[in-house]
């Protein structure tokens, strides 16, 4: 579960950076505290579904798209592990 929370934060950070926004700008658009946005991005807190929706809306993506990006990041990490395991043999 910890990896999912970290992936969620990484995706939020990437979407924010793609927009060229600071954490302050994202926080303002999502009606959240800037320090809380930072905690989300670092995977240190588990945002509520309402908060996740606020973040998704702020960056202009729907919840399905946001979660799909998290899934894609997880799949990418899993593929890297498989390649590393194969290389180690």
Secondary structure, DSSP 8 states (H G I E B T S, - for coil): -HHHHHHHHHHHHHHHHHHT--HHHHHHHHT--HHHHHHHHTT-S---HHHHHHHHHHHT--HHHHHHHHHHHHHHHHHHHHHHHHHH-
